[in-house]
């Protein structure tokens, strides 16, 4: 299998705090990787670094063999990495359709003159953007289409906002999609449904997925491989069973049993 | 949607005394402020109704009426109790008015006793004279019953059947408007001057006739018909709507082309000024309203446009320009101006654009001043003549048609062409890939960047488009005025353009048009007189009051942009959506019409 993302000895520190330390990580094409770890383990920082929002202090990030270090977030997205946010960050006052249309920005190229002269190319591209948007939104069944298209994102329920975030990331046509806690705040039924959709992201759409998630059922059901972070270091990686039975992981989550005093 | 609230009957004197004290105190403070700001004295010479009413007195009368009305106003809440309208409202209004009048009376007595003319210029015998109607000091108490009566009328508006209330307001407004806008009305439709006496004072008889006409209009249901036509237009959709909109645009264009033909110089001048500021406001609307970049130095681009055109067309430009430097006709200069303005936009934009929020506002403020001071400086004196400015800018010559300041009609037509162009540009861009990117940047810049938008380029594009629109305005301004001075580009201009955009409604093209008409047309631009010429001394005071009121009551502007309204009234919006059953509760939904699964 092709190595899509390869991270070598990545470190970042904020002042004296080492958010990530010498992290090695890789993703192969077509994999679904689950990233777990207790709160403050550095999972979101890890995503921020891949997507270019935080600059690492040391180390290397290779995507399809090319370095991502020093690129702006929009260039990273252009290369083919899209992400969602843990604290849902939609464009709340834009409509659902516009949210998905705007994220195709880096895949389209009509400039102001096309819009002013209403050229054939402009009209075709607008139609294409709209078609793509509806296709992506259709991925979630009827929830985000129909009369909802023209509604602002702010009226959506929490679960649907999360779905729209995923749709927005999908619309950038990425190779690798980073999901930051995709099922947080969903009820068991909704998260089970989303679990199915995450596998579909790979099987039907051909995306490679890296997912931060706290819901172990989701992680178990969908991940090919699980990586556990703690204090900015890789604690364990392997299949879900291997990781979940690893004593270091259990210790990180639950703490060390008290030693009996002699 | 109607609100159903349970009605409770209360006695006439069972008032909310706390509210009475608050509104009464406000009325008193307001009246004393107006009196000490010098409005009654300054505006007394402007007689509205022959022999009976001057604008100076109107400035003291209106407040009690409004406050009396506010006293009886109640916010109806679904399911809560409300007070039944009764004589209580009139009594409340009268109390509020009386308190206001008391304030004026005390002011009169104080003026008579102490001398505070040193800090307060209007602490003067003239003010006292107005307050006592030329009689003795004691007469000043008469303000208590006058204001009380007005307050009672204001309160009683709640009691009267809606039609009567509407008719009263319509009659008062019609008479006042006809009287205040006398010069303008006669200028547009000169045969109407029979309404006025020689000094443009409305004749009492005609004032009564006008009031009767207004009342008749309301009672004949004219207002409802207008409302119905508006609602019809609002509810039409699809191709019919497009047709209606197109028709509306054609009709307004026709009206705009015809008015300057029939109207006099004053109106033409006014329309030309509105147009010049409209062009500026449309440009700033792209920068602030669409892309969310708070640019406080927008006047810089207006200055660059004006100076570039002047330098390229005038024989009186500075002496240091090399001999080969061309003198172009206006339209040739315009093309160069556009290029220069976009370059300046890029130069100023490039360092500024990486900042966000407050920092960006402050830096743009600085650049706005830097540009003006450069034109003023000794260093560039040889090029721009410093404070003397560049004079003798020739009129814009189009062969068949010459645009010059002495012929405001021609200026207006030129402005109209460019305004139409700018409106088209704003409208097309708003619904394009670039427009969507601007919106995303305004909503959340970091996320927009993570979604693949090159925020620096997109924001620079907004800056450059804004700069080009402003340079149009500058070029026309140069040809109109015939000379360009650094003092035409004070920071006040930036502020007024920003106020136009805010008052009109950020991000809304119609709002910006409404804003320019209201602010520049009625109040006047930084140096240009508006319809309310009498108030030009108090222009900034009124701007300030208007802005405060807007921010409190209608932050989305006069003709708001839909999105902006949602942003500012998120709670109400969600509540409405909930009542209409549109909010998504997150439960499994049945398949919705038109939303088939792909």
Interface residues (C-beta under 8 A of the other chain):
Chain A: X51 X52 X53 X72 X73 X74 X77 X78 X82 X83 X85 X89 X91 X92 X93 X94 X98 X101 X102 X103 X105 X106 X107 X108 X110 X111 X112 X114 X115 X116 X118 X122 X125 X126 X129 X134 X135 X138 X139 X141 X142 X143 X145 X146 X147 X148 X151 X152 X154 X155 X156 X157 X158 X159 X160 X168 X169 X172 X190
Chain B: X424 X425 X428 X429 X431 X432 X433 X434 X435 X436 X437 X439 X440 X443 X444 X446 X447 X448 X449 X450 X451 X452 X453 X454 X455 X461 X465 X563 X564 X566 X567 X570 X573 X574 X577 X582 X583 X584 X585 X586 X589 X591 X592 X593 X594 X595 X596 X597 X598
